[in-house]
Every structure is written in C-alpha cells, then in structure tokens.
Amino acid sequence: MKLISKSSEGLHGEIKIPGDKSISHRALICAAISEGTSKISNLQESEDVINTLKSLKQLGISIVKENESYYIEGKGFRGLKESENRLYFGNSGTGIRLMSGLLSIQNFSSSLTGDESLSKRPMKRIIEPLSKMGANISGTNEDTLPLQITPSKKINGINYKMPVASAQVKSAILFASLGANGDTKIIEKSISRDHTERMFEYFGASITYSEKETTLRETDTFTSQNIEIPGDFSSSAFFIVAALISKNSDITLKEVGMNPSRIALLKKLIQMGGDIKVFNHSSFGKEPVADVNVKSSSLNSCEVTSDDVPNLIDELPILFIASCFADGISSFNEIEELKHKESDRLKAMQNGLDKMKIKHFVDGNVFCIEGMGTGYKIPNFLAETYYDHRIAMSFAIAGLNSNSSIEIASPESINTSFPEFIELGIKLGCNFEIS
C-alpha cells in the first residue's frame, strides 16, 4: 500500500469520528468482568482494540456484534478462563497493561505478548507496583515482553505514588485492585487520563478521584451497562490541525470526547490563535462530548510545559506539525516520554522536520521548533514513519500544505488506531491518494 498526501485546496464538511480507543479498551474489559450483559455502541474497530477483544474471547468471554453494537456477557471479576494460547496484543500498550492488572487476580496462569514494537516497550512500570501488591508477574531480564503471570496467594491494596504520570500504569493497578484486600490509593505528580476511574464509577465501583489522587475501596461486583463511546479526541486532533493549517477550511467534527484530561491540545491550539468553537455539549455515560468547528487560522508559537506533557503525549507529533506553520519558536519541555512510545517519536519527528527544512534544536531539556508561518509550503519528500500510526498521520496532514506531495511510508500502520483516517480525510477534502 502506498499513501500520497498532496497539496489541498481546503477542507469542508461534517464527519463523526470513530469511538475513542482508550475508552473502547476499558469498556470491553469492564463489561467482561461485570454481572450481566453489556451493550457497547460506537466501539473503535482499530487493530489495537480488536486485539483486546480477541484476548477476552480467548479468556472465555462471549462477545457478539449485532447491528453495529457489541454485546458482552460478563463473568465477574474472577470469572475468566485460562487461555490455551498466549494472549497477543499487537501494538497496544493500553491493552496489555490493563489486562496485566486484571489477569494478576485470576486463579490461572497467563502469557502476554505483542508485536516487535510493543516487545521493546518498558513493562517495569507495571511489574513493580503489581508485584508490590502481591502479584506474580515477570518479563524478560530487560523487563520487556513476553509477560508471565501466575496465580497469587493474596493481592493487597496499595498506597502508590506514581514516579511518572501514566494512565496505563494507574489503570493496571486499579484493575488488580478489584481482587485486592483493602483499599488502593494512587497519587500522581501531574494529571493523567481518568477514563478508567469514570468507567469504574459507571459500572458501580466505590471510587473517588480528583486531578492527582484516586482511591478505590473494596468493590465486589460491576453491574452491566449500555455504553456509547465518544469520538476519539486523539483521532480528531489530526483533522483539527489539518483545517487550521489549510487555507479556506471550515469543518465540524461531531460527538467528540471532551474529557478534561484529554483536551490539552485543544486548549493549546486555541491559545495559538486557532479558530475553534466547541458546542452542543452533552455526555455519554460519565464522559463529556461536544461538536467541534474548526476554520483556517494564522497560528502563533506555543509553549508546552512539563505539566502539559502527560495529557498531550499522544498529540505531540501533530502539534509539532502545527508549530511548523506558526509564527515564532515553539518550545516543548521534558518530552523524553516520546522516546518510549510505539517508536522513538522524537527521533522520527526530528528526521521528518529535517526533510521539511524546518529548523529545530534542543536547548537543555527543551525541544524547539522554528515555525515558518501560514504561507509555508513543504518540499516533496518521503516521510519515514517507523511503522508508527501517529507519525504516519502527522506527516499525511503536513502534506496538505506541500509544494506538491509527500509520500508516507508504511501507511498500513494507521490501522493500529484509526483505520477510517484516509476515508474520512478524503470526505473532508484531504488530497490523499492510495495505491
């Protein structure tokens, strides 16, 4: 498959973004361990989410799709059955880390693995707290995949101060805490996504949470629920930036998730001068949603602080692209975590910026991008993506403001999180060609 992104004459129209990936994982897992049958609508059908779904089926959960909705028969917290084969999570750090917490409280052994990229990602960050709770979990000598989990005699609640803000680590601890003796308290240095807390609350857990502290009290059962998944904000981010940097653009994205722990990019783009309006506010369960209108804009540079990073981490590559078309030098503080995602995203973006003839430099702990302003046109080049979906989509959006075109390497990686990206982009007026 080959993807060419060509200069666009502007984006127009209205689309509905597919379901949120983070929430889709959590909805599937919580439904699987509830009492009764849950219905999930607008589940994201990316490779990451489908791998979590397949793993739950391997563990004895009935999941049936009817009329675009999924019906899951829950088996309770400890009702999963041992899988005959390894559980494969592909590229999904979310899926494997959340399921590791849940599998730590089961009375059978599990082996968890993933693709080449996921197999390089650090798992010590979940092995350490889960082990402190009493879980029998281990990885390789380098604390990478595969993970081996064997039954534990006893899991205890934990008071845990997170060394690094991470919704995945926090969620692994919370899922393990469902089978623990005593309460669990998690304290974070900075805000991270709270989708697990909201989902637990929706399913009936005894949980309280604020920006940096979460307490889960002993909870016996989840009650099955009907769940509508909001549109994925991280997926929306690409089209929001596309409209801002493309001339004569005016688009509306429907029913996008507006969780306060997810919309740091939106706030940052508005601060940069983006013409963005959020309206039609409502909620799907415990998750706020709204429609988002975006028009072409002249952008100013931005400053991303260390406190901003946890809730911007997935959107940083596309914010880098927006910064290329802004006036002035944008600065990004303490973004080392970018090196430990599906690829070394910082290196991947630096290589692409070099080909785009964009000046960038590192000043101590700060990464800086010198923007070229609204009229900047990118030279033609081949964008290496390192098989990373967000790198691929970021450079595809950049290509809309090229002299002619950009070729995106390994575009099939986009299926990891947003298989509808090319189709919806073309619908809005993105000049994408596939062959």
Secondary structure, 3 states (H helix, E strand, C coil): CCEEEECCCCCEEEEECCECHHHHHHHHHHHHCCEEEEEEECCCCCHHHHHHHHHHHHCCCEEEEECCEEEEEEECCCCCCCCCCCEECCCCHHHHHHHHHHHCCCCCCEEEECCCCHHHCCCHHHHHHHHHCCCEEECCCCCCCCEEEECCCCCECCEEECCCCCHHHHHHHHHHHCCCECCEEEECCCCCCCHHHHHHHHCCCCEEECCCEEEECCCCCCECCEEECCECHHHHHHHHHHHHHCCCCEEEEEEEECCCCCCHHHHHHHHCCCEEEEEEEEEECCEEEEEEEEECCCEECCEECCCCHHHCCCCHHHHHHHHHCEECEEEEECCHHHHHCCCCHHHHHHHHHHHCCCCEEEECCEEEEECCCCCCCECCEEECCCCCHHHHHHHHHHHHHECCEEEECCHHHHHHCCCCHHHHHHHHCCEEEEC
